[in-house]
Amino acid sequence: MNELTEENLRLSTAERQATTQNGELQQRVTELEDDLAAARTSLRRMIRDENRPQPAP
Protein backbone atom coordinates (compact mmCIF):
# COMPACT_ATOMS: atom_id res chain seq x y z
CA MET A 1 0.00 0.00 0.00
CA ASN A 2 2.88 2.36 0.75
CA GLU A 3 4.14 2.05 -2.83
CA LEU A 4 0.74 3.08 -4.16
CA THR A 5 0.66 6.12 -1.89
CA GLU A 6 4.13 7.16 -2.99
CA GLU A 7 3.25 6.70 -6.65
CA ASN A 8 0.05 8.70 -6.17
CA LEU A 9 2.05 11.51 -4.55
CA ARG A 10 4.60 11.44 -7.37
CA LEU A 11 1.88 11.57 -10.01
CA SER A 12 0.05 14.36 -8.20
CA THR A 13 3.24 16.40 -8.06
CA ALA A 14 3.95 15.77 -11.73
CA GLU A 15 0.38 16.79 -12.62
CA ARG A 16 0.67 20.05 -10.67
CA GLN A 17 3.98 20.84 -12.37
CA ALA A 18 2.52 20.07 -15.81
CA THR A 19 -0.51 22.26 -15.07
CA THR A 20 1.73 25.13 -13.98
CA GLN A 21 3.94 24.75 -17.05
CA ASN A 22 0.86 24.60 -19.27
CA GLY A 23 -0.37 27.90 -17.84
CA GLU A 24 3.01 29.51 -18.40
CA LEU A 25 3.15 28.25 -21.97
CA GLN A 26 -0.40 29.44 -22.66
CA GLN A 27 0.63 32.90 -21.43
CA ARG A 28 3.68 32.84 -23.69
CA VAL A 29 1.52 31.84 -26.67
CA THR A 30 -0.78 34.78 -25.97
CA GLU A 31 2.19 37.16 -25.79
CA LEU A 32 3.62 35.82 -29.06
CA GLU A 33 0.24 36.11 -30.79
CA ASP A 34 0.00 39.73 -29.63
CA ASP A 35 3.52 40.42 -30.91
CA LEU A 36 2.68 38.82 -34.24
CA ALA A 37 -0.49 40.87 -34.60
CA ALA A 38 1.44 44.07 -33.85
CA ALA A 39 4.15 43.16 -36.39
CA ARG A 40 1.52 42.47 -39.05
CA THR A 41 -0.19 45.79 -38.36
CA SER A 42 3.13 47.61 -38.58
CA LEU A 43 4.02 45.87 -41.83
CA ARG A 44 0.64 46.73 -43.37
CA ARG A 45 1.14 50.37 -42.38
CA MET A 46 4.62 50.43 -43.91
CA ILE A 47 3.37 48.87 -47.16
CA ARG A 48 0.45 51.30 -47.32
CA ASP A 49 2.79 54.28 -46.74
CA GLU A 50 5.16 53.09 -49.46
CA ASN A 51 2.32 52.72 -51.95
CA ARG A 52 1.01 56.26 -51.44
CA PRO A 53 1.86 58.70 -54.20
CA GLN A 54 4.68 61.01 -53.21
CA PRO A 55 4.08 64.78 -53.50
CA ALA A 56 5.76 66.50 -56.44
CA PRO A 57 8.93 68.46 -55.54
Secondary structure, DSSP 8 states (H G I E B T S, - for coil): -HHHHHHHHHHHHHHHHHHHHHHHHHHHHHHHHHHHHHHHHHHHHHHHHHHS-----
